[in-house]
Amino acid sequence: FEKLDRLVELHEKYHKQVSAAVAREEDEEEEEPRLKYQRLGNSVPDILKRESASSVAVHANFLAIGTQGGWIYILDLQGNEVRRFASHTAVVNDLAFDREG
């Protein structure tokens, strides 16, 4: 019975340690990440008045917006339209840039 008593004792000790650890985790609040953002201006509000955006792709130097009407707009990072394409007759569901842009 000594072994059984020792097992019960170890189990209770382990249970208390786990309960204490869970309580500490619940007490610690996770801090929300602080994000810096800036609303895109320039051409973007005009584009979004005419069209509904259906996809977006981001590159280090550019931003692309695909629309429900099949248009693709290439913008600089300040939101100025650089180029547009109307080669699609359906919704633009996905956009991607290669490494070169």
Residue pairs with C-beta under 8 A, 6 or more apart in sequence:
40 63
40 75
40 78
40 79
41 78
41 79
42 75
42 78
42 79
42 80
42 81
43 73
43 75
43 79
43 80
43 81
44 65
44 75
44 79
47 53
47 65
47 67
47 73
47 81
51 67
51 68
51 69
51 71
52 67
52 68
52 69
53 65
53 66
53 67
53 68
54 66
54 67
54 68
54 91
54 92
54 93
55 65
55 66
55 92
55 93
55 94
55 95
56 63
56 64
56 65
56 66
56 95
57 63
57 64
57 66
57 95
57 96
57 97
58 64
58 97
59 97
59 101
60 101
61 76
61 77
61 101
62 74
62 75
62 76
62 77
62 82
62 97
62 101
63 74
63 75
63 76
63 77
63 79
64 72
64 73
64 74
64 75
64 95
64 97
65 72
65 73
65 75
65 95
66 72
66 88
66 91
66 92
66 93
66 94
66 95
67 73
67 91
67 92
68 91
69 91
70 86
70 87
70 88
70 89
70 90
70 91
70 92
71 84
71 85
71 86
71 88
71 92
72 84
72 85
72 87
72 88
72 92
72 95
73 81
73 83
73 84
74 81
74 82
74 83
74 84
74 85
75 81
75 82
76 82
